[in-house]
């Protein structure tokens, strides 16, 4: 289980990939997740996951130098959900992969903000969905997206990027 950030964009996957900052990848979402997110915005062409390594946790929580401290939040979430030990271990291994990717000077949250704003300028309204998911699982049915103006997209991600609440970013 880790955080995953989905984008439902009117652009092609290649176009989205050409816009993401170094260190961030855009991978096509699972077909079921695509079916859930595409209808949230007419004209959606691509549903992808924005990743740093193999999850999106670095957008949400700044890594700590001490691995145990860094993973404390994830372990607490796993325990609260009653996840078995083997799933916890494999999830933490996936999460650790992102630690090897150097963060930009301004940090991952600002890199995400810069991408979201550039994407809005070039592609128009786009849906973003943040979820905390076990390995191999898909999204649940999302509610209607909240409209968020680009002026509200700030490095304080919690003000506009809310878990399990899709955000339609508009100019």
C-alpha positions as CSV (number, residue, x, y, z in Angstrom):
1,X,0.0,0.0,0.0
2,X,1.2,3.4,-1.0
3,X,-0.2,6.6,-2.3
4,X,-0.9,6.7,-6.0
5,X,-1.7,9.9,-7.9
6,X,-3.8,9.4,-11.0
7,X,-4.3,11.9,-13.9
8,X,-7.2,11.8,-16.3
9,X,-5.9,14.0,-19.2
10,X,-7.2,15.1,-22.6
11,X,-3.6,14.5,-23.8
12,X,-2.0,11.3,-25.1
13,X,0.3,9.3,-22.8
14,X,3.3,10.4,-24.8
15,X,2.2,14.1,-24.4
16,X,1.8,13.7,-20.7
17,X,5.2,12.0,-20.4
18,X,6.8,14.8,-22.3
19,X,5.6,17.3,-19.7
20,X,6.5,15.5,-16.5
21,X,9.6,16.8,-14.7
22,X,12.7,14.6,-14.4
23,X,12.3,11.8,-11.9
24,X,8.5,11.6,-12.4
25,X,7.1,8.9,-14.6
26,X,3.6,8.6,-16.1
27,X,2.5,5.0,-16.4
28,X,-0.8,4.0,-18.0
29,X,-3.4,3.1,-15.3
30,X,-5.0,-0.3,-15.0
31,X,-7.9,-0.7,-17.4
32,X,-10.4,-0.8,-14.5
33,X,-9.1,2.4,-13.1
34,X,-9.3,3.9,-16.6
35,X,-13.0,2.9,-16.8
36,X,-13.7,4.6,-13.4
37,X,-11.8,7.9,-14.1
38,X,-12.4,8.5,-17.8
39,X,-16.1,9.4,-17.3
40,X,-15.2,12.1,-14.7
41,X,-14.3,14.5,-17.5
42,X,-15.5,14.4,-21.1
43,X,-12.6,14.4,-23.5
44,X,-10.3,12.4,-21.3
45,X,-7.9,10.5,-23.5
46,X,-5.4,9.1,-21.0
47,X,-5.6,7.9,-17.5
48,X,-2.2,7.4,-15.9
49,X,-0.4,7.2,-12.6
50,X,2.2,9.8,-11.8
51,X,5.0,8.1,-10.0
52,X,8.3,8.7,-8.3
53,X,9.8,5.3,-8.4
54,X,6.9,2.8,-8.1
55,X,4.5,4.9,-6.0
56,X,3.4,8.6,-5.5
57,X,4.3,8.8,-1.8
58,X,7.0,11.4,-2.3
59,X,4.5,14.0,-3.5
60,X,2.6,13.6,-0.2
61,X,5.3,13.0,2.5
62,X,8.9,14.2,2.4
63,X,11.3,11.3,2.9
64,X,13.3,11.2,6.2
65,X,16.9,10.2,6.3
66,X,16.0,7.5,8.8
67,X,14.1,4.7,6.9
68,X,12.1,3.7,9.9
69,X,10.9,7.2,10.6
70,X,10.2,7.6,6.9
71,X,8.0,4.5,6.8
72,X,6.2,5.1,10.1
73,X,3.1,6.8,8.5
74,X,2.8,4.0,6.0
75,X,3.1,1.3,8.7
76,X,0.4,3.0,10.7
77,X,-2.0,3.1,7.7
78,X,-1.3,-0.6,7.0
79,X,-2.1,-1.6,10.6
80,X,-5.3,0.5,10.7
81,X,-6.4,-1.4,7.6
82,X,-5.5,-4.8,9.0
83,X,-3.1,-5.6,6.2
84,X,-1.1,-8.9,6.6
85,X,2.6,-8.8,7.2
86,X,3.6,-10.1,3.7
87,X,1.6,-7.3,2.0
88,X,3.2,-4.7,4.3
89,X,6.7,-6.0,3.4
90,X,6.1,-6.0,-0.3
91,X,4.5,-2.6,-0.1
92,X,7.4,-1.1,1.8
93,X,9.9,-2.6,-0.7
94,X,8.0,-0.9,-3.5
95,X,8.0,2.4,-1.6
96,X,11.7,2.2,-0.9
97,X,12.4,2.1,-4.6
98,X,11.6,5.9,-4.9
99,X,14.3,6.7,-2.3
100,X,17.0,6.2,-5.0
101,X,15.5,9.0,-7.2
102,X,17.0,12.4,-6.3
103,X,14.4,15.1,-5.6
104,X,14.6,18.3,-7.5
105,X,16.0,21.3,-5.6
106,X,12.5,22.7,-5.0
107,X,11.1,19.3,-3.8
108,X,8.6,16.9,-5.3
109,X,5.5,18.8,-4.1
110,X,6.6,21.9,-6.0
111,X,7.5,19.8,-9.0
112,X,4.0,18.4,-9.0
113,X,2.5,21.9,-8.7
114,X,4.6,23.1,-11.7
115,X,3.5,20.1,-13.7
116,X,-0.2,20.6,-12.8
117,X,-0.1,24.3,-13.8
118,X,1.7,23.7,-17.0
119,X,-0.6,20.9,-17.9
120,X,-3.7,23.1,-17.2
121,X,-2.2,25.8,-19.5
122,X,-1.5,23.4,-22.4
123,X,-4.3,20.8,-22.1
124,X,-7.2,22.4,-20.2
125,X,-9.3,20.9,-17.5
126,X,-7.9,17.7,-16.1
127,X,-8.8,15.4,-13.2
128,X,-6.4,14.3,-10.5
129,X,-7.2,11.5,-8.0
130,X,-5.1,10.6,-5.0
131,X,-5.6,7.2,-3.4
132,X,-3.9,5.0,-0.8
133,X,-4.0,1.5,-2.3
134,X,-2.6,-2.0,-1.7
135,X,-0.4,-3.5,-4.3
136,X,-2.4,-4.7,-7.3
137,X,-5.7,-3.2,-6.2
138,X,-7.8,-0.7,-8.1
139,X,-9.7,2.5,-7.2
140,X,-13.2,2.4,-5.7
141,X,-15.9,4.4,-7.5
142,X,-14.9,8.0,-7.2
143,X,-17.4,10.8,-6.4
144,X,-17.9,13.7,-8.8
145,X,-14.8,15.8,-9.0
146,X,-14.4,19.1,-7.0
147,X,-13.6,22.1,-9.2
148,X,-10.2,23.6,-8.2
149,X,-9.0,26.7,-9.9
150,X,-5.3,26.9,-10.8
151,X,-4.8,29.8,-8.4
152,X,-5.7,27.3,-5.6
153,X,-3.0,24.8,-6.7
154,X,-0.2,25.4,-4.2
155,X,2.7,23.5,-2.6
156,X,0.3,22.9,0.3
157,X,-1.0,19.9,-1.5
158,X,-3.6,19.1,1.2
159,X,-5.5,22.2,0.3
160,X,-6.4,20.9,-3.1
161,X,-5.2,17.3,-3.5
162,X,-7.5,15.3,-1.1
163,X,-7.3,11.6,-0.8
164,X,-10.3,9.8,-2.5
165,X,-11.7,13.1,-3.7
166,X,-11.0,13.8,-7.4
167,X,-10.0,17.4,-8.3
168,X,-10.9,18.9,-11.6
169,X,-8.2,21.5,-12.2
170,X,-9.5,24.4,-14.3
171,X,-7.9,27.8,-15.4
